[in-house]
Amino acid sequence: MTDETAANGENEAGRQSQSSSLPLVVNAQYVKDFSFENPNAPQSLMADQGQPKIDLQVDVQARGLNDTVSEVVLSMRAEATRNDRTAFIVELSYAGIFTLPAQIQPEQARAILLIEAPRLLFPFARQIVAEATQNGGYPPLMLQPLDFVDLYRRQVLNRGSNGEVGHA
């Protein structure tokens, strides 16, 4: 009986662990659109030009593909300028296909898709941006982690919460 109790206890712990985990399945992730521009090379690559000013813009979009599957697109645009001249521009739309359980509420699904999904996509997008800038002749642009909860909150305040999956 001791073995049976131990086995039942392990099964119960396993079920609790599964039920408290994020109800999000990553089916695929991919580069949807990508661009790197180096408009003032080779002059912009010369030494002693100082640190560039980086302007970063981020957007998150989600759209339903069917009742439980959605595409989430994390879009980033970074423009580096020195002395009012563009050093480089990198634009990336990095996407993922995610599945949520059918019984999840629409507002909860929206929050998961616009907070947790981009949080999972971000490290891969960050690596692509870093490698692109390095391959363009600059030090790798290492983007700091983003606060997708704050981005989502601002989106809800700016556009109102209408229950549809959309931009963050």
N, C-alpha and C positions, 0 to 999 in steps of 0.2 A: 504494500500500500504506500510505503514511503516513496518508491520510485514513481508510482502513478501520481501522487500528489505533486512531486517535483516536476514531472512532465506537464501536468495541468497548470502549475504555477508559471512555468516557462511559456506555455502557449498563451496564457492570459497576459503576461507581460509583453509578449510579441504583438498581440492584438492592440493593447493600449499604445504601444510605440507606433504602430502603423496608423492608428486613428488620430494621433496627435501630430503626425507629420503633415507637411504641406500637401494639399490635395491637387498637385500640379504635376503633370507628366510632360516632359520635354520630348517631343517627337522628332524635331529636326531644328537645326540652326544653320544660318547661311548668310553670306554677303548678298544683300539685295541690290545695293548701288554703292559705288566707291569711286572717288576722284582724288587725285593729288596734283596740285598745281604748284610749280616752282617758277613764277613768272619773271623774276629778276635774277635768275642764275645766269652766269656764275658770279656776278657782282655780290649777290646776297650771301654767298658762301665764303667770302673773304674774311680773314681773321680780324680781330679787334673791332667788331661791329657792335658789341654789347649784346645784352640779353634782349630778345624780342618780347614785345607785349603780345600776350595770347588772349584772343577773344574767343570764348567757347560758348556755343549755343547747343542746347540739348532738347529733344522732343521725343515723346513716346506716343505711339499710336497703337491701337488694337482694333481688330475687326474680326467678327465672327465668320467662320467658314462653314460651320453647321451648328447644331445645338450645343455641342460640347467641345468643339475644336476651334481655336482662334489663332490668328497670326498677330504677333506683337513685333513692332518695328521700333528699334532704338536708333534715332537719327542724331548724328553729331556733326557739327561744323566747327573747325578750329582755324582761325586765321591769325598768323603771326606777322607782326609789323615791326619794323625798325626804322626810325627817322621818317615816319609817315610813308614808308614804302613797304609793300607786301613782300614778305620773305617766302611764305608758303601758305597754301590753303589746303586743308584736308577735309573731305566730306565723306561720311560713311553712314549708310543705312544698313544696320545689322539686324536680322530678323530671326524669329523662332516660331515654330508651330507648337502650340501647347494644348493639352487636353485637360479639362476640368470635369469633375463628377457632374452628372445630369441634375442631381438634386440641389446643387448649390444655388443660393439666391443671387439675383442679378447684380445687386450692389456689392455683394461679397466677391462675385466673379470679377467685376470691374476693378475692384481694389487689388485683387490678386494679380490680374493681368497687367495692371499699370504700375504696380510696386514690385512684386516678387519676380515676375517674368523679366523685366529689364535688369533687375539686380542679378539674375542668373546670366543674362547676356553680356553685361558690362565688362567682365574681365576679358572676354574674347574680343570685344570691340576695342577695348583699351590696347590690347596687344597689337591689333591690326594698325591702329593709329601710330603706336610707338615704332613699329617696324617701317611703316610708310615714311615717317619723317626721317628716320635713320637712313633709309634707302635714298631719300632725297638729298642727303648730304648734311643733315643737321643732327644734333643730339636727339635721341628718342624723346618724343613728347610723352611724358608719363602723367596721364590724367589721374587726378586724385579721385578716390571713391565718391560717388554721387549719392545724395540723399533723395531717394525716389519717393519716400513718404512725404517729404516737404514738397517735392514737385507735384505729387498727386493732390496734396492739400491745396496748393495754390491753384491748381486746375479746377478743383471743386469750387473754391471761392470765386474764381474769375468767371466760370461758365455756368455755375449752378449744377446741382446734382439731378440730372434728369433720367438716370438709370441706364442710359445706353453706353456701350463701350465706345471709347473715343480717345481723344488726345490727353496727354498729361504734360 
